[in-house]
Amino acid sequence: MKQPAGPGQWRNWAGTATARPARWAQPRSEAEISAAIKDAAAAGLQVRALGSGHSFTPAAATAGLALDLSLWTGVTAADTRTGLVTVRSGTTLRALNASLAELGLAMANLGDIDVQTIAGALATGTHGTGARLGGLATQIEALDLVLADGSLVSCSASTRPDLFAAARIGLGALGVVTAVTLRCVPSFTLAADERPMPVEQVIEQFDALAADNDHVEFYWFPYGRQALVKRNNRVAPAAGRVAPPMPGWRRIWEFEVMENAAFGTLCRVGRAAPRFIPALNKLSSAALSARSYTDASYRVFVTPRRVHFVESEYAVPRESLPGVLAELRREVPRLTEPVMFPVEVRVAAADDIWLSTAHGRDTAYIAIHQYTGLPYRAYFDLFESVVAGVAGRPHWGKLHSLDARRLAPLYPRFDDFRRVRADADPENRFGNAYLSRVFGPAG
Ligand SMILES: Cc1cc2nc3c(=O)[nH]c(=O)nc-3n(C[C@H](O)[C@H](O)[C@H](O)COP(=O)(O)OP(=O)(O)OC[C@H]3O[C@@H](n4cnc5c(N)ncnc54)[C@H](O)[C@@H]3O)c2cc1C
């Protein structure tokens, strides 16, 4: 789980956050998690749980106690009739997906990758795409946490409902999550259809695309004309002819060679000679090609991401998507520092989780990226100024510059969250610099 960056040092996947924890612990039980927290409190240290380090923000960074939960994994209970599955918090999504498949179950929706831990992914509001579906946290039925005083508590919609409402997407601010009970669905197959379309046409037809497909997303290279539209639809068990699964050799060719090795080479060329980026970008755009295949849901949702990048993502009200994209497409080519990576658009249904980026509104997610090592500040600032006009909410795990003053008006239950946090952690045991920025002073 820890990303080695030197002796005793922690660094995230993107290299945008580092920390030197005073103390590390690798607990193997709830009792060890509780003891580590009490020991840290006695030494006056703050505590952060580590996931897989895939947040771009310094959400997990601490100079106090770093709790590495990589030995605290596995499914502990499963009811295949109700779909309720309890999993330890350090389990990666990859391991969880494999265990669920063995049980004939699956997560209803997932994001792009599966290396995150379940607790880390939930804590920052990780989501996939689907106009009728919510992010991962909407699939939580109950949570177990160790609080600042070392006590283990359970919460759900009926037991300690306020703690549950806050902790479902809680950035680790309420306590250390030890177990999550998820409401899973029977295993399902997805038919994937990916094809290039002119970007103007995709934007124009996006409402229909989102309504007609279970999961839809598209991305385009900022200087290119083509977008790649990905549609993933559930295949009914009795369905007739569907595209076959992608053979192993083709998975390697498409995902490893073309999307990672070849694209990585283009990115390195662009970083060495940025003036070529618009041309390289058009080349990548022109090379987008169609493919159709079917596979188990979790194998379709997830793809390997080996080319490193930095990312910012904002959730905007669905109806404001065309305006935001029009402004971005107008302004990005005017930046003096060119952009190598594509822009990605996804959707989610409104939910009721206090700190969900989709709280109370049907949402479009716009994610912007830049290849690691290339300048990105002006681009990300421009993006923030555009989404600020439509009450955009930043992904809690992706780069943004908002603080509590600017976040509070975006979330109707922000003050409730702060109240529950102050009750659960009056001494700010689980604080760090990122939480101070986004929530303001604790207590
Ligand atoms: C290549 C890449 C692709 C991505 N794709 C997507 C995507 O498709 N959709 C999306 O929404 N996001 C995506 N993300 C963002 C990512 O899902 C989130 O940032 C997620 O939080 C990372 O999980 P993690 O296990 O690495 O947690 P970390 O980044 O290590 O930690 C995140 C937060 O969770 C807290 N935490 C971890 N474990 C616990 C615990 N047991 N109890 C309490 N708090 C805890 C940490 O303290 C920290 O505050 C992507 C990121 C990358 C780098």
The ligand as an SDF file (V2000), in Angstrom:
LIG
                    3D

 53 58  0  0  0  0  0  0  0  0999 V2000
   -5.0380    6.1930  -12.5700 C   0  0  0  0  0  0  0  0  0  0  0  0
   -6.1990    6.6480  -11.7110 C   0  0  0  0  0  0  0  0  0  0  0  0
   -7.4900    6.3750  -12.1330 C   0  0  0  0  0  0  0  0  0  0  0  0
   -8.5820    6.7860  -11.3430 C   0  0  0  0  0  0  0  0  0  0  0  0
   -9.8440    6.5250  -11.8040 N   0  0  0  0  0  0  0  0  0  0  0  0
  -10.9130    7.0060  -11.1050 C   0  0  0  0  0  0  0  0  0  0  0  0
  -12.2520    6.8180  -11.5680 C   0  0  0  0  0  0  0  0  0  0  0  0
  -12.5060    6.1550  -12.5910 O   0  0  0  0  0  0  0  0  0  0  0  0
  -13.2570    7.3850  -10.8580 N   0  0  0  0  0  0  0  0  0  0  0  0
  -13.0280    8.1350   -9.7320 C   0  0  0  0  0  0  0  0  0  0  0  0
  -13.9770    8.6630   -9.1570 O   0  0  0  0  0  0  0  0  0  0  0  0
  -11.7870    8.2960   -9.2460 N   0  0  0  0  0  0  0  0  0  0  0  0
  -10.7350    7.7390   -9.9030 C   0  0  0  0  0  0  0  0  0  0  0  0
   -9.4680    7.9170   -9.4010 N   0  0  0  0  0  0  0  0  0  0  0  0
   -9.3160    8.5220   -8.0640 C   0  0  0  0  0  0  0  0  0  0  0  0
   -9.2830    7.4370   -6.9830 C   0  0  0  0  0  0  0  0  0  0  0  0
  -10.3180    6.4940   -7.1380 O   0  0  0  0  0  0  0  0  0  0  0  0
   -9.4650    8.0510   -5.5820 C   0  0  0  0  0  0  0  0  0  0  0  0
   -8.5610    9.0880   -5.3880 O   0  0  0  0  0  0  0  0  0  0  0  0
   -9.3760    7.0250   -4.4630 C   0  0  0  0  0  0  0  0  0  0  0  0
   -9.5520    7.6890   -3.2300 O   0  0  0  0  0  0  0  0  0  0  0  0
   -8.0440    6.3110   -4.3840 C   0  0  0  0  0  0  0  0  0  0  0  0
   -8.1440    5.2140   -3.4960 O   0  0  0  0  0  0  0  0  0  0  0  0
   -6.8790    4.7510   -2.6600 P   0  0  0  0  0  0  0  0  0  0  0  0
   -7.1390    3.3960   -2.0930 O   0  0  0  0  0  0  0  0  0  0  0  0
   -5.6500    4.9210   -3.4440 O   0  0  0  0  0  0  0  0  0  0  0  0
   -6.9430    5.7760   -1.4320 O   0  0  0  0  0  0  0  0  0  0  0  0
   -5.8830    6.8850   -0.9910 P   0  0  0  0  0  0  0  0  0  0  0  0
   -5.7000    7.8400   -2.0950 O   0  0  0  0  0  0  0  0  0  0  0  0
   -4.6780    6.2110   -0.4480 O   0  0  0  0  0  0  0  0  0  0  0  0
   -6.7080    7.5620    0.1970 O   0  0  0  0  0  0  0  0  0  0  0  0
   -7.8420    8.3360   -0.0740 C   0  0  0  0  0  0  0  0  0  0  0  0
   -8.4730    8.8060    1.2270 C   0  0  0  0  0  0  0  0  0  0  0  0
   -9.0750    7.6880    1.8760 O   0  0  0  0  0  0  0  0  0  0  0  0
   -8.6640    7.6500    3.2300 C   0  0  0  0  0  0  0  0  0  0  0  0
   -8.7090    6.2590    3.6610 N   0  0  0  0  0  0  0  0  0  0  0  0
   -8.1190    5.1860    3.1170 C   0  0  0  0  0  0  0  0  0  0  0  0
   -8.4100    4.0760    3.8200 N   0  0  0  0  0  0  0  0  0  0  0  0
   -9.2190    4.4640    4.8300 C   0  0  0  0  0  0  0  0  0  0  0  0
   -9.8450    3.7890    5.9180 C   0  0  0  0  0  0  0  0  0  0  0  0
   -9.7170    2.4760    6.0850 N   0  0  0  0  0  0  0  0  0  0  0  0
  -10.5910    4.5100    6.7790 N   0  0  0  0  0  0  0  0  0  0  0  0
  -10.7270    5.8410    6.6280 C   0  0  0  0  0  0  0  0  0  0  0  0
  -10.1480    6.5360    5.6380 N   0  0  0  0  0  0  0  0  0  0  0  0
   -9.4030    5.8540    4.7480 C   0  0  0  0  0  0  0  0  0  0  0  0
   -7.2620    8.2320    3.1980 C   0  0  0  0  0  0  0  0  0  0  0  0
   -6.8440    8.6570    4.4750 O   0  0  0  0  0  0  0  0  0  0  0  0
   -7.4690    9.3730    2.2380 C   0  0  0  0  0  0  0  0  0  0  0  0
   -8.0730   10.4490    2.8770 O   0  0  0  0  0  0  0  0  0  0  0  0
   -8.3690    7.4860  -10.1240 C   0  0  0  0  0  0  0  0  0  0  0  0
   -7.0550    7.7510   -9.7080 C   0  0  0  0  0  0  0  0  0  0  0  0
   -5.9900    7.3390  -10.4790 C   0  0  0  0  0  0  0  0  0  0  0  0
   -4.5810    7.6350  -10.0290 C   0  0  0  0  0  0  0  0  0  0  0  0
  1  2  1  0
  2  3  1  0
  2 52  2  0
  3  4  2  0
  4  5  1  0
  4 50  1  0
  5  6  2  0
  6  7  1  0
  6 13  1  0
  7  8  2  0
  7  9  1  0
  9 10  1  0
 10 11  2  0
 10 12  1  0
 12 13  2  0
 13 14  1  0
 14 15  1  0
 14 50  1  0
 15 16  1  0
 16 17  1  0
 16 18  1  0
 18 19  1  0
 18 20  1  0
 20 21  1  0
 20 22  1  0
 22 23  1  0
 23 24  1  0
 24 25  2  0
 24 26  1  0
 24 27  1  0
 27 28  1  0
 28 29  2  0
 28 30  1  0
 28 31  1  0
 31 32  1  0
 32 33  1  0
 33 34  1  0
 33 48  1  0
 34 35  1  0
 35 36  1  0
 35 46  1  0
 36 37  1  0
 36 45  1  0
 37 38  2  0
 38 39  1  0
 39 40  1  0
 39 45  2  0
 40 41  1  0
 40 42  2  0
 42 43  1  0
 43 44  2  0
 44 45  1  0
 46 47  1  0
 46 48  1  0
 48 49  1  0
 50 51  2  0
 51 52  1  0
 52 53  1  0
M  END
$$$$
